[in-house]
Amino acid sequence: MKIQIVRLPLLFLVLQILSGCAGMIADSFMRPAITNLQQQTDIELVCEGTPAILLMIDSMVASDPENKDLLMTATKAFSGYAAALDACNKPHRAAMVSVKARRYGLSLLWPNSDLHILATLPLPDLQKRLAGLSDSDVDSLFWAGNGWGTWILHQQGTPASLAQLIRVEQIMLRVLELDERYYYGAAHLFLGAYYGSKPPLLGGDFEKSRHHFERALGFSNREYLPGLVLYAETYARMSFDRELFSSLLQEVLDFPLESRPDLGLANQLAKLKARELLGGVEEYF
């Protein structure tokens, strides 16, 4: 299946005609468009077509900034596009795109909040806010954390951004308390990467990392390939487990994309990353 690339004149015409109906558009057009995007395996098509879709989403959020359906769609779309930009040969764009992923994600939980205040909120206060959330908030909770984490990932390791990781950790720990299976156990994937991406002297914990990765792979039946790539890139690489590193990445390359068409884009991007990592195995070990 191929998405239609929205041409800008048509885009602006649609926005003028349907201004004030952002919620309806989100249901009738944007959700199917994002679902279709997530199924694509043609990376070039995704790279060419996504910016116009993001522009439309951005405009609709601006017209209805407290619409949670739109905010959810925007968070997923901007987070996903930031992840794809390396494959699009535009890694320099990821930092700017991820700013919106974070802003829209956090607005799902705390509308109109100052992002600086959230970033510097004392941990006990953040934990108190998170404790007040329930099962019905898992969707917003996870994607808020994912948007925030996406932003941190693309800030070139600045001390100010890395200092915020502990807050995303708290969000993901709360997701686990409410529904650890959510989105293929993705909160486990975040925590596995978080604990496995640094040596023990710097706060890493390989035992915790492996536990979280194995839980996530169990929930996804090893069909959500980004999880296997993260497992290899963080835990296996940092613990110098070359055999695990190679076997995980080979498993990704051997996986038939057609068996999970709903995960087409994520799994195709994972395959590209796995091929890149395997090509550098001699440098890592």
C-alpha positions in Angstrom: 0.0 0.0 0.0 1.2 3.5 -0.7 0.1 6.7 0.9 -0.8 9.7 -1.2 1.6 12.5 -0.9 -0.4 15.6 0.0 0.4 18.5 -2.2 0.6 21.9 -0.4 -2.1 23.8 -2.3 -4.6 21.1 -1.6 -3.4 21.0 2.0 -4.1 24.7 2.6 -7.5 24.4 0.8 -8.6 21.6 3.0 -7.5 23.6 6.1 -9.5 26.6 5.0 -12.7 24.6 4.2 -12.6 22.5 7.4 -11.3 25.1 9.9 -13.0 24.5 13.3 -13.5 20.8 12.6 -10.2 19.5 13.8 -11.6 16.7 15.9 -13.6 15.4 13.1 -10.6 15.5 10.7 -8.5 13.6 13.3 -11.0 10.8 13.3 -11.9 10.6 9.6 -8.5 11.3 8.0 -5.5 11.7 10.3 -5.8 8.4 12.2 -6.1 6.3 9.0 -3.3 8.3 7.5 -1.0 7.6 10.4 -2.0 4.0 10.5 -1.2 3.7 6.8 2.1 5.4 7.4 3.0 2.9 10.1 2.5 0.1 7.6 4.8 1.4 5.0 8.1 -0.4 4.1 9.0 2.0 1.3 11.3 4.4 3.3 11.8 6.8 0.5 8.0 7.2 0.2 7.8 7.9 3.9 10.6 10.4 3.8 8.9 12.3 0.9 5.3 12.1 2.1 5.5 12.6 5.9 6.4 16.3 6.1 3.1 17.4 4.4 1.2 15.2 6.8 3.0 16.7 9.8 2.3 20.2 8.5 -1.4 19.4 8.4 -1.3 17.9 11.9 0.6 20.9 13.3 -2.0 23.3 11.8 -4.9 21.3 13.3 -3.3 21.2 16.8 -2.8 25.0 16.6 -6.5 25.4 15.9 -7.5 23.1 18.8 -4.6 22.8 21.2 -6.4 20.9 23.9 -7.9 18.2 21.7 -6.4 15.0 23.1 -7.1 13.0 20.0 -5.1 15.5 17.9 -2.3 15.7 20.5 -2.0 11.9 20.6 -1.9 11.8 16.8 0.7 14.6 16.7 2.9 12.9 19.4 3.0 9.6 17.6 3.6 11.2 14.2 6.4 13.6 15.3 8.1 10.9 17.4 7.9 8.4 14.5 9.3 10.8 12.0 12.2 11.8 14.3 13.1 8.1 14.4 13.0 7.8 10.7 15.2 10.8 9.8 18.4 8.9 10.0 17.1 6.6 7.3 15.9 9.7 5.3 19.5 11.0 5.4 18.3 14.0 7.4 19.6 13.4 10.9 20.1 17.2 11.4 16.3 17.6 11.3 15.6 15.2 14.2 16.4 17.7 17.0 13.8 20.2 15.7 11.2 17.6 15.0 11.6 16.0 18.4 10.9 19.3 20.1 7.3 19.0 19.0 7.2 15.3 19.9 8.0 16.4 23.5 5.7 19.4 23.6 2.7 17.5 22.3 3.4 14.4 24.4 3.6 16.3 27.6 0.5 18.3 26.7 -1.4 15.0 26.8 -0.9 14.9 30.5 -0.4 18.5 31.6 -2.0 20.9 29.2 -0.7 24.5 29.2 2.2 23.5 31.5 5.6 25.2 31.3 8.0 22.7 29.9 10.9 24.1 32.0 8.9 23.6 35.1 8.2 20.0 34.2 11.8 19.5 33.4 13.0 20.8 36.8 10.1 19.6 39.0 11.5 17.9 42.1 11.1 14.1 41.7 8.8 13.7 44.7 6.4 16.2 43.1 6.6 14.4 39.8 6.0 11.1 41.4 3.0 12.5 43.2 1.5 13.7 39.9 2.2 10.3 38.3 0.6 8.4 41.3 -2.6 10.3 40.6 -2.9 8.7 37.2 -5.0 5.6 36.5 -5.3 2.8 34.0 -7.3 5.1 31.7 -4.3 7.4 31.5 -1.8 4.7 30.2 -2.1 5.8 26.6 -1.3 9.4 27.4 1.3 8.5 30.0 3.3 6.2 27.7 3.3 8.6 24.7 4.2 11.6 26.9 7.2 9.6 28.1 8.0 8.5 24.6 7.8 12.0 23.2 10.0 13.3 26.0 12.5 10.5 25.5 12.6 11.2 21.7 13.6 14.7 22.4 16.4 13.7 24.8 17.7 11.2 22.3 18.2 13.9 19.7 19.9 16.6 21.9 23.4 15.4 21.2 24.0 14.3 24.8 23.8 17.7 26.4 23.9 17.7 30.2 20.6 19.5 30.5 18.8 16.9 28.4 20.4 13.9 30.0 19.5 15.3 33.4 15.8 14.8 32.4 16.2 11.1 31.7 15.4 10.2 35.3 12.0 11.9 34.8 11.2 9.7 31.8 12.3 6.7 33.8 9.7 7.6 36.5 7.0 7.9 33.8 7.9 4.5 32.3 8.0 2.9 35.8 4.5 4.2 36.3 3.4 2.7 32.9 4.7 -0.7 34.1 2.6 -0.4 37.3 -0.5 0.3 35.3 0.0 -1.9 32.3 3.4 -3.5 31.6 2.1 -5.0 28.3 1.2 -1.7 26.8 2.4 -1.3 23.2 4.5 -4.5 23.0 5.9 -3.8 26.5 7.6 -0.6 25.2 8.1 0.8 28.7 10.2 -2.3 29.4 12.2 -1.5 26.2 12.9 2.0 27.4 14.1 0.8 30.8 16.1 -2.0 29.3 17.9 0.6 27.1 18.2 3.0 30.0 19.9 0.6 32.3 21.9 -1.2 29.6 23.4 1.8 27.8 25.9 2.8 30.5 28.4 0.9 32.6 27.6 0.1 36.2 30.0 2.8 37.5 27.8 5.3 35.8 24.5 4.0 37.0 23.9 1.1 34.6 22.5 -2.2 35.7 22.9 -5.0 33.2 20.8 -7.5 35.2 17.8 -5.0 35.2 18.4 -4.3 31.6 18.3 -7.9 30.5 15.2 -8.5 32.6 13.3 -5.6 31.0 14.3 -6.6 27.5 13.3 -10.2 28.0 9.9 -9.1 29.4 9.3 -6.9 26.4 10.3 -9.5 23.8 7.9 -11.9 25.5 5.0 -9.5 25.2 5.7 -8.8 21.5 6.5 -12.5 20.6 9.8 -11.1 19.2 7.8 -9.5 16.4 8.4 -5.8 17.3 11.9 -5.6 15.8 13.1 -2.3 17.3 13.1 -4.1 20.7 15.7 -6.6 19.4 17.8 -3.9 17.9 17.8 -1.9 21.2 18.7 -5.1 23.1 21.7 -5.6 20.9 22.8 -1.9 20.7 22.6 -1.3 24.5 22.8 -4.4 26.7 24.7 -6.8 24.4 27.1 -4.2 23.2 27.8 -2.6 26.6 28.2 -6.1 28.3 30.5 -7.2 25.5 28.3 -10.2 24.6 29.2 -10.5 20.9 27.3 -13.7 20.4 24.0 -12.2 21.7 24.7 -9.0 19.7 25.1 -10.9 16.5 22.2 -13.3 17.1 19.7 -10.6 17.9 20.6 -8.6 14.8 20.5 -11.6 12.6 17.1 -12.5 13.9 16.0 -9.0 12.9 17.3 -9.5 9.4 15.7 -12.9 9.0 12.3 -11.7 10.1 9.7 -11.7 7.3 8.1 -8.2 7.2 4.9 -9.5 5.6 4.1 -11.5 8.8 3.4 -8.2 10.7 2.1 -5.7 8.1 0.9 -3.4 10.9 4.5 -2.9 12.0 5.9 -2.4 8.6 7.6 0.9 9.1 9.1 0.3 12.5 10.3 -3.2 11.5 11.8 -1.9 8.2 13.7 0.8 10.1 14.9 -1.8 12.6 16.2 -3.9 9.7 18.2 -1.0 8.3 19.7 -0.3 11.8 20.5 -4.0 12.3 22.4 -4.2 9.0 24.4 -1.1 10.0 25.2 -2.5 13.4 26.3 -5.9 12.1 28.6 -4.1 9.7 30.4 -2.6 12.6 30.7 -5.7 14.8 34.5 -5.8 14.5 34.7 -2.2 15.8 32.5 -2.9 18.8 34.1 -6.2 20.0 
